[in-house]
């Protein structure tokens, strides 16, 4: 499952439940999402308060990307394909 611009799905507290990630994964799905750094920062805990969206974000492994050929190769090595169908970059 590909969630492009994850912040669109978690913008409101009840839009996307952290439990859904577990359910998708238990069903054998790989869940990948993108989020811009500025959107990621707005959901960070602050002042002792943790927004509900933070629980969704912490359900993902964070991988920062740069737009370069070396970065694409690094990503291919870092992110395992559980289905065994790795795409060559």
Secondary structure in CASP SS format (residue, H / E / C, confidence):
PFRMAT SS
TARGET T0000
AUTHOR 0000-0000-0000
METHOD secondary structure of the structure
MODEL  1
X C 1.00
X E 1.00
X E 1.00
X C 1.00
X C 1.00
X C 1.00
X H 1.00
X H 1.00
X H 1.00
X H 1.00
X C 1.00
X C 1.00
X C 1.00
X C 1.00
X C 1.00
X C 1.00
X C 1.00
X H 1.00
X H 1.00
X H 1.00
X H 1.00
X H 1.00
X H 1.00
X H 1.00
X H 1.00
X H 1.00
X C 1.00
X C 1.00
X C 1.00
X C 1.00
X C 1.00
X E 1.00
X E 1.00
X C 1.00
X C 1.00
X C 1.00
X H 1.00
X H 1.00
X H 1.00
X H 1.00
X H 1.00
X H 1.00
X C 1.00
X C 1.00
X C 1.00
X E 1.00
X C 1.00
X C 1.00
X E 1.00
X C 1.00
X C 1.00
X H 1.00
X H 1.00
X H 1.00
X H 1.00
X H 1.00
X H 1.00
X C 1.00
X C 1.00
X C 1.00
X C 1.00
X C 1.00
X C 1.00
X C 1.00
X C 1.00
X C 1.00
X C 1.00
X C 1.00
X H 1.00
X H 1.00
X H 1.00
X H 1.00
X H 1.00
X H 1.00
X H 1.00
X H 1.00
X H 1.00
X H 1.00
X C 1.00
X C 1.00
X C 1.00
X C 1.00
X C 1.00
X C 1.00
X C 1.00
X C 1.00
X C 1.00
X C 1.00
X C 1.00
END
